Amino acid sequence: MGKKTAQHVMIKGSKQGLMIVIDDTSSYSEALRDLDEKLSIHNQHLANNEPASSIHVTIHTGNRYLTEEQAANLVELVEKKGYMTVKGVESNVILLEESKRMAEEVAVTKEMKIVRSGQVLQVKGDLLLVGDVNPGGTVKAGGNIFVMGTLRGRAEAGIYGNKDCVISASVFKPALITIGDILYNSFDHHEQDDQVMTCAYVDQSDEIIVDRLQVLNRVRPNISLFEEGV
């Protein structure tokens, strides 16, 4: 009985294209060599029936960390064979630095201060400010902004592009707000009730809506800041 050859690479088809799965117990050189052989065979079949458009490919490396150079070599190998475009290289592994960055982006930074004119307070995750933002002052956050005080300056939430973020304040009279890349400065502060905590969020039409804080339970049910006892 012949010895079974180890499968370092598997190529699977789907409606979205092809997935190349690399065995994370194989050495990188073995996987690269096996992938080269399998792609050569695959392309011989395609040569007789050339696809109308490029085939999208996702490479999954399992529990293996690849350097940028190794990932680039994989992409180059796949694409130089013709007919294929790599959509991405996926892995179950992330670097410690990336893990820290992800944790920072979901962390809540709590500040007790007044942000005065000309000052900028910026955090990577959510911001809980116990204090005021005066006219000319600015608060920025990668996540949500909660002001337990008066907001009269500028507030920018989701500064890395997240439009699901919200801005709220006990007294909501900002000069300007942005959520993601959407700007809003059409406020009529005379109509606002200073006794009602107000929030702003982006609706399905990519428009900023200003409403009572209570609506967040419906429009952003995943926001759990106040479950931490703040």
N, C-alpha and C positions, 0 to 999 in steps of 0.2 A: 504494500500500500504506500503511495507516494506521500511525501511530506507536504502538509498544507502550508501554502504561502501566506504569510502575514498580510493583512489588509491594513495598510497605513492610511489609505484615503478611500472614501466612498463618495460617489456622485449620485445625488438624488434629484429627480425631476419633480416639479410642481407647476401649478398654474401660473405662479409668479416667475418661473424660470428654473434655474438650477441651484442646488445647495451642495457645496463641497464641504464634507465633514472630514476633518483631519484628526486621526487618533492621537490623543494627547499623551499616550504612553510610548509612542514612537519617537525616534530622534528626529530633529528638524531636517537633517540631510536625507534620512530615509523617506520622510513624508514628501519632501521636494522631488526626489527621484521618482517615487511612485506616482505622484500627481502628474509629472511630466509624461510618464508612460501612458497613463489613463487618458490624459487630454489628447495625446497623439492618436490613440485609437478612436476616441470620440470624434475627433475632427476628420478622420478618414471616412467615417459614416456621413458626416455633414457635407463633405466635399461632393458627394453624389446627390445631395438634396439640400442645396444652400438655402438657409433660412432667409425670409424676406427682410428681417430686421435683426439687430444685435440681441443676443440672449443675455438676460440679466442673471448675474451670478452673485450669490452670497457665500462667503467663506466662513466656516465656523471652526474654531480651534479648540473648543472645549475648555478644560482646565489648564490651558497652556498660555503663558504670557509670551507675546512676541514683541521684539523691539520694533521701532519704526522701520528700520532697514529690512528686517525679516518680513514684515507685513508688506512692504513695498515690493520685495522680491517675489512674493506669492502673487500679488496683483499683476506684476509685469509678466510672470510666467503664464498666467491664465489669459491675459489680454493679447499677448503676442501670438497666441495660437489662432487667433482670428475668430470672428463671429460672437465673441463674448465681451461683456462689460461688467466689471465688478462693482456692485452696489455698496458693498461694505465688508469689512473683516470683523467678525464678532468673536467675543471670548467671554468666558465666565469669570475671568480674572481682571482685577483692576489694581493699579498701583496705590500704595499708601497715600501718596500725595493727592491722587484723584479722590480717594475715599474721604480724606480730610476736607477737600473742596466741596464734595457733595454734602457732607455733614454741615459745613458752614452755611451752605445755601438753604438748608431747611431749619437752621437754628434760629432761636428767637433772641435778639439782642435787646436788653432792657436798659433804658436810659432815663435818668431823672434830671432834667435840665431845661433851660429855655434856649431855643435856637434863635439867635438874634440876627438882625439885618447883616448881610454879608457872610454869615456863617453857613457851612454845609456839613450836615451829619449824614454819613453814608455807611451802610452795613451790607454784608453779603446775603444774609437771609431775611427773616422777618424783623421788623422794627416795632417795639413797643415803647413809645415815648410818653413818660409821665411829665408833662410840662407843655409849654406853648411853642408854636412856630410863629415868630413875629413876621410882619411884612418885610420882604427882602431876605428872609431866611429860607433855607432849602433842606429838605430831608429826602434821602434817596435810599432805596432798598432793592435787593435782588428779589425779595418776596413781597409780603404784605406790609402795610404801614397802619399802625393803630396809634392815634394820638389821644391820650387821656388829658385833654386840655383844649386850647383854642388853636386851630390851624388857620393862619392868615397869610402865610407865605406860600412857598411852592413845595409840592409833594410829588415824587416820582417813584412809583412802584413797578416791580417787574422790569428793572433796568437792563436785564440780560435778555429780554424779549418775551417774558411770560405774561400773556394777556389775561390769565386766570386770577391774577392778583387783585387785591382790593385795597382801598384807602378809606379809613374811617377816622372820625374825630368827634369829641364831645361837643365842640362848637366848630362847625364846618364852614369856614369862610375863606377858602384858599384863593390866592391870586391866579394860580394855574396848577393843574394836575396832569400827570401822564401815567398811563398804565401800559406797559409794553412800549409800543411805538405809537400809541394813540394819545392825542393831546386834547384837552378840554379846558376852555377858559371862559365859557359863556354862563357865568353865574349871575343869579339875581338874589343877592344876599338879603334883600328886604323881605322876600317871601319865605325865608327859612326860619324855622322855629328853633331858637337857641336852647330850648329845653329838651329837644329830641336829638339823640346821637345819630349822626348821619354817616352814610357810606357811599362809595362810588365803585362801580364795577363795569366790566365790558360785557355787553349782551351778545346774542348770537349774530347780530347785524354789525358787529365790530364798532358799536357806538358806546360811549361812556354814559352810564345811567347813574344819577344821583338820587338816593332814596333813604328811607329809614334803615337803621342798622338791623332791625329784625328780619329784613328780607334775605339776609345772608344765609339763614337756615335753609332757605329754599333754593337760592341761586348758586351758593357755594357751600354745600353741605359738608364738604371735606375739611373745611377750616376748623381747626381744633385748638386754637391758641388758648382759649379761656378754660379748656379742660385742664390746663396745667396749674390752675389756681391763681392766675393773674388777676 
